[in-house]
Amino acid sequence: MIFERYLRQYAKWFASYDRQTWNYEDACVLIGLLDMYNATSDGFWWNAIERFMDRYIEEDGTIRLYDMKEYNIDRVPGGRLLFPLYQKTGLKKYRIAIETLAQQMREHPRAKCGNYWHKKIYPNQIWLDGLYMGLPFRMLYARQFGDDSIYEDTIMQFKNVRAHLFDEKAKLYYHAWDESRSIFWCDKQTGLSPNFWSRAIGWYLMALADVYELMPQDRVEERKTLEAIWKEAVDGMLLYQDEESGMFYQLTALKDTEGNYLETSSTMMVSYSIFKGIRLGVFSKEGYSAKAEKAIMGTITHKLTYSNDKLSLGGMCKGAGLGPDGNFKRDGSVSYYLAEEVVADEQKGTGVAMMAYSEYLLAGKLGNLDAGYPEVELFKRDYDPILPTDPGFKDHM
């Protein structure tokens, strides 16, 4: 399949890439590589993980280019790869690195309601992004090392987000909430940011999927709570799926706003969450599988291109945030979100594409596809891209 060729091409480049920072963007690719390995059992994906991580985890367990005292929750998700690395190798350096990140989460500042601040530089602020960045790592820690208090804490944080960031009328979640109602971008009455941003909602949907999978079966009430919140969030998001393309717009609820566009990363996030929910028995195949498949296939059809021996996936918002104080450009306005750069082959977009595609592969193996998209027609092309393993492959992404 052509899309898998693109992902392999990207993985080959990523394995030797060094951004000189320990960051969540690279973590998205690492998690995607792990998902591809788990879906295919192909060592190609695992080797890319090891090659990358070997450059960042020192022999004494130090995480290169990481500073705990930043208290930046975006520094945590890469730690999810440390668990399978430790399980496979037994190397002490991975165990030490796990504890380093676990200690950050023990000390990480919290709002009065109990949720983590997004970063030390964003005091009192809860962002949807942060639930994905921090909570699956903590759940892995709880499962691996027996810290049951993490389960109750995790549910509390999801319930708080549902209480403070969900809009009952639109059936969508706002990007962020300032508990203190003091930051320049928030509504002074509600504390909420001004708009619904699809990638923020996507982070939240993926967090729900990953945390639910890790919640022990005997934690019945916690699983019921997550299931209800997850179903509500997915159903709300699906109200805004573009009928023609199957994708989602950068600003979820403003389809007809000039400059709004179909955005790749958020669409793949929704597809991932739904396919995983079907696999875990939360969503029925009927009514959900077709929408998840339409999202991933529509993205590939509309955003995957080929030029100069290179496949490329476009339509990705490079980045968007709120503040910090003094950065008045990042105000959460419509004009702000639509002015951010749109790029191709960026880690957040391609990493999530790996995650979504891995769940699509598993859905096929489990018989959970019901849209009936004819792959031979959808991916018919008049070219045969060069595989990364082929002689003459040009590593020039």
LINVEN-V748563 format. One record per backbone hydrogen bond with DSSP energy under -1.0 kcal/mol. NH is the residue of the N-H (numbers start at 1). CO is the residue of the C=O. Records with the same first field share a line. If there is no record, write none. Layout:
NH->CO + CO
//
This chain:
5->1
6->2
7->3
8->4
9->5
10->6
11->7
12->8
13->9
14->10
15->11
16->13
17->14
22->65
27->23
28->24
29->25
30->26
31->27
32->28
33->29
34->30
35->31
36->32
37->33
38->34
39->35
40->36
41->37
45->42
47->43
48->44
49->45
50->46
51->47
52->48
53->49
54->50
55->52
56->53
57->53
58->62
61->58
64->56
66->63
70->67
71->68
73->118
75->72
76->73
79->76
80->77
81->78
82->79
85->81
86->82
87->83
88->84
89->85
90->86
94->91
96->92
97->93
98->94
99->95
100->96
101->97
102->98
103->99
104->100
105->101
106->102
107->103
108->104
111->115
114->111
117->109
118->125
120->71
122->119
125->122
126->177
128->175
131->128
133->129
134->130
135->131
138->134
139->135
140->136
141->137
142->138
143->139
144->140
145->141
146->142
148->146
150->147
151->148
153->149
154->150
155->151
156->152
157->153
158->154
159->155
160->156
161->157
162->158
163->159
164->160
165->161
167->172
171->167
174->165
175->195
177->126
178->191
179->124
186->183
187->192
191->187
193->176
198->250
201->197
202->198
203->199
204->200
205->201
206->202
207->203
208->204
209->205
210->206
211->207
212->208
213->209
214->210
215->211
219->216
220->218
223->219
224->220
225->221
226->222
227->223
228->224
229->225
230->226
231->227
232->228
233->229
234->230
235->231
236->232
237->233
238->234
240->237
241->238
242->247
246->242
250->261
254->251
257->254
260->257
263->248
264->315
267->263
268->264
269->265
270->266
271->267
272->268
273->269
274->270
275->271
276->272
277->273
278->274
279->275
280->276
281->278
282->277
283->277
289->285
292->288
293->289
294->290
295->291
296->292
297->293
298->294
299->295
300->296
301->297
302->298
303->299
304->300
305->312
307->310
310->307
312->305
314->303
316->343
318->341
323->330
327->324
328->326
330->327
331->329
337->333
338->334
343->316
345->313
350->346
351->347
352->348
353->349
354->350
355->351
356->352
357->353
358->354
359->355
360->356
361->357
362->358
363->359
364->360
365->361
366->362
368->363
378->374
379->375
380->377
390->387
393->390
396->394
//
